[in-house]
Amino acid sequence: MPDKSTVPPDTLADTTTQKQLDTGEDEDVILARDATTEHADLASKRKLITDLLSQDLFEEGDERYVIPQSFLDEFLNSPIDDFDTLKQELGPINFHSVVDQNGNLVSDDADDKLKIAHISVDVFKYLGKWFGVLGQPTFRSIIINPATGQKEIERVPLIFWVHQLGKKTQPTYLRHRHNAHHQHTSHHDAPIPVGLSRTATFLDLLNLIRNVVLKAPRKSTADFRLWFINPHSSDLPFLVSIQTFLFDIPKKSLVLPNLFTDVLKDQGLIYPPYSVMVETREKNQAEFPIDQFILSHSDAYNDPGQGSGHLGLNNLGNTCYMNSALQCLLHVPEINYYFYYNIYKQELNTDNPLGYHGDVANVFGSLLKQAFDHVKNGSSIAPREFKSTIGRYSSMFSGFLQQDSQELLSWLLDALHEDLNRIYQKPYCEKPELKDDEINDPQAIIRLAETCWNQHKARNDSVIIDLFTGLYQSTLVCPDCGKTSITFDPFNDLTLSLPISKKWYHTFTIVDLSNPSVIPQRIMKLEVELKKTSNYDELLGYLSNFLNVSSSDLFLYELFQNSIYSDFQLDYNKNKFLPISDIIRDTDDVVVYVIPHNPDTDVIVPVFNAVEDTDTSYQMAHFFGIPLFVVLNKEVDLNSFGFIRKKLVETASLLTNVDLVEEYEKIKRACQDFADKEFYSKLDFPALTANGQGLGGKDPNDDDEGYDSDVSLANPYLGANFGFKILYVHDYSPKLNTNIRGRYNFNQSSKIKQAERMINVPTHKPTFNDFKPLADQLSELKRNYYHYPDYKKLDDEMDKLVDEVNQNLADQAEITSSSESSETASQRGAEEAEGFVLVNNDGTGKQSGSQMVPPPPPPPPPSGAPLASSNLAQINSSDEETESEANLGSLFDSTANIPLPPPSTYSDSTKPSNMNSPLENNYDGSSTDLTSTTLISKDTVLLCDWDNEIYQRCFGDASLTTWETIPSLPNKELEKNKAHFERQRKAKITLLDCLNSFSTPEILGEHDLWYCPNCKDHKRATKTIQLWSTGDILTIHLKRFHSARAFSDKIDVLVDFPIEGLDMSQYVANPSVAVDDCIYDLIAVDNHYGGLGGGHYTASVKNFRDHKWYYFNDSRVTEITNPEEVVANSAYLLFYRKRSSVSNGVLGGQNLIELLEKGKNEYSEALQGKKRILQEVGSLVNAYSKMEQDLIEEQERKRREEEGEDDDDDEEEEEEEEEPHSSDSHESSKKSRPFDELKDPNSTESPVGTGNAQFNFDEDNDYDYEAEEADDNIRKQRLVSKDPSSNKLVHIKSNGRQEVTSSPVPIETDGETDYLTSLGTDNTSVPTQDDNDDDDDDSNDG
């Protein structure tokens, strides 16, 4: 706030009392004289001014314009006799030279050039008309100097700093925060200074404030009251609350109605500045705000020991968690006394770097005062200020999402402690340790506990420590060396886990690929039960023990749309540190494969199954079943096409109830001339032998039934493509583009390198076109053996074709030799084009022979080429089966539209890896074969492309498949545990059970190891936590949620807890604690209803003032008739208070007890003082009301007496009548001079300040356009100009009529405030409705 001893510049000129321009001379006469003198010569002008000066008579209180003395002298005495020349020489009247930089008139001892002269309004009109003005015209009142008795110009008017009774209207979060670091008053909060002559009346002062400061000219003066105040501090803002006005301002006097017509100086107002406060009666209100406050608070300052504390808290939007915790804390007796008696204000620690500048304590104290205001109207209050404050300091509570009530309570207790910490300089304390030889010494442990508590108190000392803080005793024992460590740590709330073990359940699909099988059926479901805190290793251990297999033979994958989506083995190093519930969701389809293998000698290859769409026009293939795996020996099996085929048939049998191996045997035995052999020889393939293939220089008559490497495991009765074709792809890891954009939009500069893993599985749905026939890798001879049935059928087709060709050649034998020559050449070319040449029967290769054989087959097609390009597909066969088998691969050239699995909802830190999934524009569509001597390798992926007819017979019906309806594997232990858990849920758990389980020793987990100083290593120590001491207020948190921030795992079991007489002595390890000091009684319960998604919080609280229980459901408050009702399964936080007979049961230690007693006494004395103040102020307002009523009655009496007079006389009297006041009481008030004591004690005889503050208007214009009540006693007059270029004078008479005349004064400006603006401001006039908009800017120029 500006220094009140300083007068802001331009304040005096802008806020001078409303100027009366009535000079006693008719306006028409003045204007007529103006017209005659406008064009007169200089001598006539001088004579006119000289005559007016000689006739000038003025009295005390008259308004006079102040101009430079030098200007007047030059005008009257200058030797220049030409007016234009003189006007050019003198220029306009410069008002800047008569005031200093602070807006005060220049002193009397100034030199001649700076001396001033005061002139009448008439003289100023002529001079201003002739010469114009520069700057804002300055006028002052005439006053009699009490020292000399002479009439003088008033150089320094009275300055009044104006305050208004009211509240801030802007939201709390927009206000400036006042604390020790930011103490300031904003520009709009500062009081507004106005200046007024000592010769003005109190009514003039009230009107000035009403018009200029409050900008409410249409409101009646009867709606305003004026108080003179003398505040302690100069920082009092413009808006003053009723509480501040009544109780923080020591001296205050009300201007009574009988003083309105009194002159200010007659009542002792001589030396400025003064502070005044205006009180406004609101629309439709019969009383003023102070009157209403006194009436409503007549009993507010009695002893607060009875009643109150029944107000609810409004839900601001998911703030029930806050409301319930607050109600519990507000009803703790010691906390209530501490804040209600304002003791907290004495202990605010605004410099604590860990605190919140005292804001949290202040807003909590303010909320408590509101909640326990026993004269509060309504049933609830809105804790917006509290919510805004905690949201500003904690982002967790800044929004309107549901939060945990226990987290809020923990944060609030810590925040209150730091804001009220009595320790300003915290000493450094080194944590003490117990020696090894003192581990079993009880006295040494007691001394250690006392040392730890004293160290904590040396750094932390507050009312929260006095009431809530206890000590934990933590004991750690090394499992190897037996080293024992004992430490003590403070706590404010005790968290108890419920003695119900919450489990994690998930149903897995078990696929048994072992031989013999370890489960009754190859594919079964198994439900697993683990603790919530279990990790991936514990899951593997559980499965290993249950299935009785090695954990190294277990492989876990998540499936999606018959394909592998996530590989848990790849992320093992990450998964072993995470809870299993974070790795596997309830909806995840996870398959556990039992794959016995030897990592040194075996290779595990993934196998997928697909079938072509029945509608071949789509050219699509569908994956079906569960992905499988085959185990192959590195040395023997990887290059054996027959063994691979055999393993695939055996593995595919897992997906169907049909025995595929047996069915294959049946088909072979049904063939003509079937001969069962373990290994077939070349002679068993006559078609190949007849064409000269496969003999290899051996005698065809040799009968060797042993193993032949060329024939291998080929079968002459069933080809390798019967049922399904074997397709493959090597290294199915998509090649990532160098500029691929990953999930988090960062550019990867190189290809992603996969980690080495046992099985190379694609973690996405494979693309059918990427696969190629595995048989293409075989030599031609071996390929013909394995596909012998197809080869034989092809050989028969070729024989028929050769016969037809030979017949055609014989028919053409009669053609002439020349024609035969050309025809023969032409036929040979056509035959060669069709892939045939003529040979002799003797095999010499000459073209004159009569037999046709196919040419040698072309080399195998390039990698990735369609199957239709093979030599077998080049024959135009009409056989449907041959076409189907030979050309099946060409039907699926376009499978890019097969959908990929949906994007994962896991975060990268928890979801198993699928980083080799195909991404858009990052796969080149080709696959380069590995340079290997084997058919397949560890990076190969196999695909069985099933014939549609065979698929329908083996997998086409759900009853044939094993993956659709999977039987469950019995888990007797899980069923037993579930039954036990259900019994626990239905049984009653007591609070004592929770306390007993609290001190149960536990072994630290792998990820929470303790460093043993003896072993110099981290160990899984045994940890035991015990209660060493408990606070006077014991807050117990029943841990119903697995995660405090997500209510997805709530335990709704009922915990039975005592309402009275909770004995904690058996749970406190300190042997020196007496049993009587461990008895607690329940005082509050924080309840939570619901579960998944949040739920709702309420509070059940015992009011310590009336000793009744109440149920607080946000704003609704109801009485609890039976306290046993608070024991429910919704109980979440329990508040217990220790029993005590010391000092009327007050807890917290002797220091807090004395502090509370002293604070209570001081508060009682303050209440008595406030009651006296209310009585004194009440006497003033009563006197004001009585005097106002008397004046109204007197006015009514006079009106009745004058009813018989002439109406014209009545109108004339009403125009000239002053506001009536009692002259008798008026005279007595003058003699008493009640405002003498309000004179600023710091003011001197020379009150002129040197400050540079500017005149400040409140921007919040409070216009009231309600029709103004008739107030015929007040004369209003205003000069306005609606157009800056129009020199008009508008006179507003007391009866509301307007008279418009021309202004005789020409206007010249210097870029600041022009003359008409100064005449048209609200400082000297009353604005009308029409010129509000025009004058708004002008009124603020000051």
Disulfide bonds with the S-S distance in Angstrom:
none
